[in-house]
Amino acid sequence: MNLLKRSLSLCLALLLTVSLAACGTKEEPAPEVEEPAVEDPAPEVEALEETPETPDTGVTMKVAAMTGPTGMGLAALMDQFGVVETLQDEALVEDISTNGNRYVFDLAGTADEISPLLIKGQLDAACVPANLASVLYNKTEGEIVTLGINTLGVIYVVDKGESIQSLEDLKGKTVVSAGKGSVPEYAFRYVLSQNGIDPDKDLTIEWKSEQAECVAALASGAAEIAVMPQPYVTVAQGKVEGLRVALSLTEEWDKLDNGSAMLTGVVVARNSFVEEHPEAIEAFLKDYAASVEWVNTNTADAAQVIGNFGIVAAAVAEKALPFCNIVCITGTEMQEMLSGYLAALAEQAPQAVGGKLPADDFYFVG
């Protein structure tokens, strides 16, 4: 047994010696592998350096539009770029944006949905009622800037007969309307008072919570006269036989010839975005103007786009577009028209403009 153990020990020792010798043997060097050639990056760097810097090229703007007339003018751009969660299957408009911007659109049913997004900086621009722009300017201490007017007056007096031929004919009558505490009330009261008619004594105004109630009152015979904006006038005419447009508040306002004009909607932007991307804002206004021109000159196609996005039903939009006064007025002309309008509102209801008239930096004149 001892002999066997000694034999095993001897074998293990020999194996260990052979292993150590093998470890100490010098290995043959591995064959050299030729490194792949690396191209000189200089030409690419030079090419980049030769391209002038264009910091605003390709700026993506987040823009909110409203259902109704204030959103109609953006239809062509919306068709080209789409609306959040509401993309077109096939664009009907040829590319009209040639200024390098891209747009992400969101569609809102009311201004109340848009205001907090603007204030929080989640939107760059938006279409809002004209007086709300001033309210937001005051609320944010100058962070909201008006870029342009997008809708002139769209409010009309309608009746089911021929009894209303002038504002004087409204005396002693009962009129239904929606929009108490907003533009329809302020505009109607202003036009009446400027014509010597006391809106609280000379007629009765029954305020409804929404336009659909006005239409229902007319259809049922509960009302004969209403004050309402387009495109609801067109909707009502489709449901109420014999309903006609008796007066245009825009025309009545213009007759006053007092340096102001009746407005409905404007497009605004955050001042911080305007200051950071002035070229993008200029490009946006050019794109906006092109979109408005297309909408106003291609009624049938524009109505289809407007209907596809749910801004207004296509059939209604096609009939209403000629009466919606969609525009894109910018610069000093915008400032003159809007400042006069806000002054007229502030005279009768300071809260309509946020308590005080905005300063000159509220108007983007380029």
Secondary structure, DSSP 8 states (H G I E B T S, - for coil): -HHHHHHHHHHHHHHHHHHHHHHHS---------------SHHHHHHHHHS---TTTT-EEEEEEESSHHHHTTHHHHHHH-BTTB--SS--S-----SS-EEEEEEESSHHHHHHHHHTTS-SEEEEEHHHHHHHHHHTTS-EEEEEEEEE--EEEEESSS--SSGGGGTT-EEEEE-TTSHHHHHHHHHHHHTT--TTTTSEEEEESSHHHHHHHHHHTS-SEEEEETTHHHHHHHHSTT-EEEEEHHHHHHHH-SS---EEEEEEEEHHHHHH-HHHHHHHHHHHHHHHHHHHH-HHHHHHHHHHTTSS-HHHHHHHGGGS-EEEE-HHHHHHHHHHHHHHHHHH-GGGGTSS---GGGB---
